[in-house]
Amino acid sequence: MAEKSLSAALQQFEEELHGKSYTAEQFQLVWDEFDKDKSGYIEGNEIELFLRDFLSKSQTGEFVVSDDTVAGLTKVIMQKYDTNADNKIEMSELAELLRPEENFLLLFRTMGAIDNSVDFMETWRKYDTDKSGCIESQELTEFLRDIIKRHDKQVSEEKLKEYSQQILKYYDKDNDGKLQFREMTNLLPVKQNFLKRFEGKTKLNKQDFENVFNHYDRDGNGMIEGDELKGFLKDLMEHEEDEEINIKSLEENAKMLLNICDVNHDGKIQKDELILVLCT
């Protein structure tokens, strides 16, 4: 292909990607398969293999391309992005192929990924002080700063403000200058729902239960309480996928669980109280 037709092929390819609504999640899943060492880049023939695999994963079905098309696209992408000619492409560079909102979502998540739901609830509660289930626009920058700080990342004030503006642009659907709890969980999902490790089990054995309890008992005091309890319920509700997750539903389920498990009515769940629910 001539250089001009390669550029045209890239433009057409980008339009196809945007039209087929490839998501940040789809991109990340394929990327992780190839970037095994978490270096942030792929190289050599991995780039062509990545593109081929990525194109096979779409919400709207298969996107079939020929070997020549993939080879041509790989070549033009390398010409556009591999400015130092080291035969490597960074994730942030290839992510430009996504729609702008998905590109932003992917790159922001790599900067502010949250390890577990307890950490998420602790950070959320710090800023949703009135328990309204939303964070005001002026609090959003501080919320993001806190999330990123947890990962020892350095981001300029200018970049933080840019993140805040982009988040409100893409996720504040009713344009009220606020982010709902559910919107934030979509923007910043935890790296892993711990309860998914026990997928398919109808009852936990003793060792499974110990693993679950110790995961959510973050301070090791032998009780699950406060944000630990909310984090547990958030994972449980996401795992069951049976209702919309918001602050109100979390509060209601926390009260319900305490009514069932909290035998001594201290507002905390002891190990021997929770085992009655999870292992019987």
C-alpha positions in Angstrom: 0.0 0.0 0.0 1.1 3.5 -0.7 1.5 5.9 2.2 -1.6 7.8 1.3 -3.8 4.7 1.1 -2.4 3.5 4.4 -3.5 6.7 6.1 -6.9 6.3 4.5 -7.0 2.7 5.7 -6.2 3.9 9.3 -9.0 6.6 9.1 -11.5 4.0 7.9 -10.4 1.6 10.6 -10.9 4.2 13.3 -14.3 5.0 12.0 -15.2 1.3 12.1 -14.0 1.1 15.7 -16.0 4.0 16.8 -19.1 2.7 15.0 -18.9 -0.7 16.6 -18.5 0.8 20.1 -15.4 -1.0 21.3 -15.1 -0.4 25.0 -12.2 0.3 27.4 -12.9 -3.0 29.0 -12.5 -4.9 25.7 -9.3 -3.1 24.9 -7.9 -3.7 28.4 -8.7 -7.4 28.3 -6.9 -8.0 25.0 -4.0 -5.7 26.0 -3.4 -7.7 29.2 -3.1 -10.9 27.2 -0.1 -9.5 25.3 1.5 -7.1 27.9 2.4 -10.0 30.2 5.2 -8.1 32.1 3.0 -5.0 32.6 5.6 -2.9 30.9 2.9 -0.7 29.3 4.0 -1.5 25.8 3.9 -4.3 23.2 6.5 -4.8 20.5 7.4 -6.7 17.4 4.8 -9.1 16.0 2.8 -8.7 19.2 1.4 -5.5 17.7 -0.1 -7.3 14.7 -1.4 -10.2 16.9 -2.9 -7.7 19.3 -4.8 -5.9 16.5 -6.1 -9.2 15.1 -7.3 -10.4 18.5 -8.8 -7.0 19.5 -10.8 -6.8 16.3 -12.4 -10.2 17.1 -13.9 -8.8 20.3 -16.9 -6.6 19.7 -20.2 -6.0 21.3 -21.9 -6.1 17.9 -20.3 -9.3 16.6 -17.2 -10.2 14.7 -15.2 -7.6 12.8 -13.4 -9.7 10.1 -10.3 -8.3 8.4 -7.8 -10.0 6.0 -4.2 -10.6 6.7 -3.2 -7.9 4.3 -5.5 -5.4 6.1 -4.0 -6.2 9.5 -0.5 -6.0 8.2 -1.2 -2.7 6.5 -2.8 -1.2 9.6 0.1 -2.4 11.7 2.5 -0.6 9.4 0.6 2.7 9.4 0.1 2.6 13.1 3.8 2.1 13.6 4.6 4.9 11.3 2.2 7.2 13.2 3.2 6.3 16.8 6.6 4.7 16.9 8.4 8.0 16.7 11.7 6.7 18.1 11.7 3.7 15.8 12.2 1.2 18.7 9.4 -1.1 17.3 7.3 -0.7 20.5 3.9 0.8 21.0 2.6 2.1 24.3 -1.0 1.4 25.5 -1.8 5.1 25.6 -0.8 5.4 21.9 -2.9 2.5 20.7 -5.8 3.6 22.9 -6.2 6.6 20.6 -8.0 4.2 18.2 -11.0 4.1 20.6 -13.8 6.6 20.8 -12.7 9.7 22.9 -14.7 8.8 26.0 -13.5 5.1 26.0 -9.9 6.3 25.4 -10.2 8.6 28.4 -11.8 5.9 30.5 -9.1 3.4 29.8 -6.2 5.8 30.5 -7.8 7.2 33.6 -8.4 3.7 35.0 -4.8 2.8 34.6 -3.9 5.9 36.6 -6.5 5.5 39.4 -7.3 1.8 39.6 -8.7 0.7 43.0 -7.6 -2.6 44.5 -10.7 -3.5 46.4 -14.2 -2.4 47.3 -13.3 -1.5 50.9 -10.8 1.1 49.7 -13.4 2.4 47.3 -16.0 2.8 50.1 -13.5 4.5 52.4 -12.6 7.1 49.7 -16.2 7.6 48.6 -17.4 8.2 52.2 -14.7 10.8 52.8 -16.2 13.0 50.1 -19.9 12.1 50.2 -20.2 13.5 53.7 -23.9 14.1 53.6 -24.6 10.5 52.3 -26.5 11.9 49.4 -25.1 9.2 47.0 -23.3 11.8 44.8 -20.2 13.9 44.8 -20.4 17.6 43.9 -18.2 18.8 41.0 -16.0 20.9 43.4 -15.3 17.8 45.4 -14.5 15.6 42.4 -10.9 16.9 42.0 -10.1 16.1 45.6 -11.7 12.7 45.2 -9.5 11.9 42.2 -6.4 13.3 43.9 -7.0 10.8 46.8 -7.6 7.9 44.5 -4.4 8.6 42.5 -2.3 9.2 45.6 -3.2 5.7 46.9 -1.1 4.4 44.0 1.9 6.7 44.5 1.2 8.4 41.2 2.1 12.1 40.5 -0.4 14.2 38.5 -0.2 17.9 38.0 -3.1 20.2 39.1 -3.7 21.0 35.5 -4.1 17.3 34.7 -6.4 16.7 37.7 -8.7 19.5 36.5 -8.7 18.0 33.0 -9.7 14.6 34.4 -12.5 16.2 36.4 -13.8 18.1 33.4 -13.7 15.0 31.2 -15.4 12.8 33.8 -18.3 15.3 34.1 -18.5 15.6 30.3 -18.8 11.9 29.8 -20.5 10.7 33.0 -22.7 13.5 34.3 -25.7 12.4 32.2 -28.1 14.9 33.7 -25.7 17.8 33.6 -26.2 18.8 37.3 -22.5 19.0 38.1 -22.7 15.8 40.3 -21.5 12.2 39.9 -23.8 9.5 41.3 -22.4 6.5 43.2 -23.2 4.1 40.3 -21.5 6.4 37.8 -18.4 6.4 39.8 -18.3 2.6 40.3 -18.5 2.3 36.4 -15.7 4.8 36.0 -13.5 3.3 38.7 -14.3 -0.4 39.1 -12.1 -2.3 41.5 -9.4 -4.5 40.1 -11.2 -7.7 41.3 -14.4 -8.5 43.0 -13.1 -10.9 45.6 -16.3 -12.9 45.8 -16.0 -13.9 42.1 -13.2 -16.3 43.2 -16.0 -18.5 44.6 -18.2 -18.5 41.5 -20.4 -21.5 41.2 -20.2 -22.5 44.8 -23.5 -22.8 46.6 -21.9 -22.9 50.1 -18.4 -21.9 51.3 -16.3 -24.4 53.2 -14.3 -23.4 56.3 -11.2 -22.3 54.5 -13.2 -20.3 51.9 -15.0 -18.5 54.7 -11.7 -17.6 56.4 -10.4 -16.2 53.2 -13.5 -14.1 52.7 -13.7 -12.8 56.3 -10.0 -11.9 56.4 -10.2 -10.1 53.1 -12.9 -7.7 54.3 -11.6 -7.5 57.9 -9.0 -4.9 56.8 -7.9 -3.9 60.3 -7.8 -7.4 61.6 -9.9 -6.8 64.7 -12.1 -9.9 64.1 -15.1 -7.9 63.0 -16.5 -6.5 59.8 -17.9 -3.0 60.2 -18.4 0.4 58.5 -16.7 0.6 55.2 -15.6 -3.0 55.4 -19.2 -4.1 55.6 -20.2 -1.7 52.7 -17.3 -3.1 50.6 -18.4 -6.6 51.3 -22.0 -5.8 50.3 -20.9 -3.9 47.2 -19.0 -7.0 46.0 -21.9 -9.2 46.9 -24.5 -7.1 45.0 -22.3 -6.8 42.0 -21.7 -10.6 42.1 -25.4 -11.4 42.2 -26.3 -8.7 39.7 -29.8 -8.6 41.0 -30.3 -4.9 41.7 -29.1 -1.4 41.0 -26.2 -0.5 43.3 -26.5 2.9 45.0 -25.9 4.3 48.4 -29.5 3.8 49.5 -29.5 0.1 48.5 -26.2 -0.4 50.2 -27.5 1.2 53.4 -30.7 -0.9 53.3 -28.8 -4.2 52.7 -26.3 -3.3 55.5 -29.3 -2.9 57.9 -30.8 -6.1 56.7 -27.6 -8.1 57.1 -27.0 -6.6 60.6 -30.6 -7.6 61.6 -29.8 -11.1 60.5 -26.2 -11.5 61.8 -25.6 -9.0 64.5 -26.7 -11.1 67.5 -25.3 -8.8 70.1 -26.5 -5.6 68.4 -23.2 -3.8 68.4 -23.4 -2.7 64.8 -20.6 -5.0 63.8 -20.5 -8.5 62.4 -18.4 -11.0 64.2 -16.8 -14.0 62.5 -19.2 -16.5 64.2 -22.2 -14.3 63.2 -21.3 -14.1 59.5 -20.6 -17.8 59.2 -24.2 -18.5 59.9 -25.1 -16.7 56.6 -22.3 -17.8 54.3 -21.7 -21.4 55.4 -25.1 -22.8 56.2 
